[in-house]
């Protein structure tokens, strides 16, 4: 039992949440383990962001229990939570004219004493992550003048230098070009291997789950819809043509390619949309 608790970083038990009288999800039970990717999939408006907000403590569950590192969520102060979970939101409102460097250093706030400034080691971490992404030229740029994709990258970098065991990302690559999407995925895969971090990712791209599985990383997929979350197992088991048709109302092919030196690689290829009437759960 103790070993199981050590491996489980986030757990929801019989969780439910509503906005007033409008239920978002009910009877959610899930466990997210150390060193794995938890990939939350579902159509627009199904409640993925709200579920993530409940994990982060932004919203409080109406029913059920949320445990973080084996303890009930309310026992953690905001600063303690920020040392456990870093967050990359789906949207970020740019109100203040911080430099990119200053914004990145906000990721070190959980480790900075009250009224203290970030130290030299913190600044070096920020510079190093900028170099890693090839964005050192943005260091002193006013971040309110960045493009949408550049802003998204800065938010991802801020989460990475927070150095938490859990990173929570809500559609993290939605504004990124093809190259930077791959850089982000490669960086996350490396951190999972090297530090055994846990990644919670809500995404509209099921192929993200296959990317990590193809890289040999443990992945668990859950589908969200109709006010429920259905844990469905590994991508190979969960991302079937039947499940994709049922949750997304699309026809797909799930292909396996064998590349020299890489082994089998799985990928979803969309074919066409399906009528909503074909799925009785719609």
C-alpha positions, 0 to 999 in steps of 0.5 A: 500500500505504501509503495502504491501511494509513493507511485501515485502523485495525483488521485481523484476519488468519486470527484464531481464538479458543477457550475451552479446547477450545470454539472461538468463531471461526476464520479471521476476516479483516476490515478496518475503515477510518477514518471508517466504521461496522463493524456486527457482527450475529448471534444471541445467543451467537454470539461477538460480545462475544468477538470485540470483547474480542479486538480490545480485547486483553482476550483474546489470539487463539489463532491469527492476527494483530490489527493496530491502526493498522498495528502488531501489537496486542501492541506497544501498551501499555494506555495507548497502546491507550486513546488509540486505542480507547474501549469501551462494554461490554454490561454494567458492574458498579457497585462504587464510589460515584463521582460521574457527573462522576468516572466521566466523567473516567476517560475522560481517564485516557489523557491524564493523567500518573501521579498527576496529577488531571484538569485544568480542560479535562478537567472542561469536556469532561465538563460539555459532554458532560453538557449535550449529552445534557441530563444536567447534573443528574446531574453529582454523582449517585452513579452506583451509584444511576442507572437501567440506561439512565442508566448506559449513557448515562454509559458512552457519554459517557465513551467520547466524551470519551476522544476516540479515533479508534475507538469500540467499542460492544457493544450500546450502546442496549440499555437506552435509551429511544427518544429517547436511542437516537436522541440517541446515534445522532445524536451518533455520526453527527455525530462520524463526519462531523466527526472521521472517527472509526471506530465498531465496533458489535455490535448486535441491531438491524440497523436501526442499520446502515440508520440510518447508511447513510441518513445518508450514512455508509460502513457495512460489515456482517458477520454472525457465526455458526457460528464464522465472520464473514462480511463482507457489504458495505453494508447495502443489499447485506447486509441482504436478506430472504434473509440475515436469514432465514438468520442470524436465522430470521425473515421480514422486509420490507426497505422503502424510504420516500421522505420529503420533503427526506430522500430514500430511507430503508431499514428492516427490518420483522419479520414472523414467526419461521421454523422452524430447520429451514428453514435448513440451516446451523442 
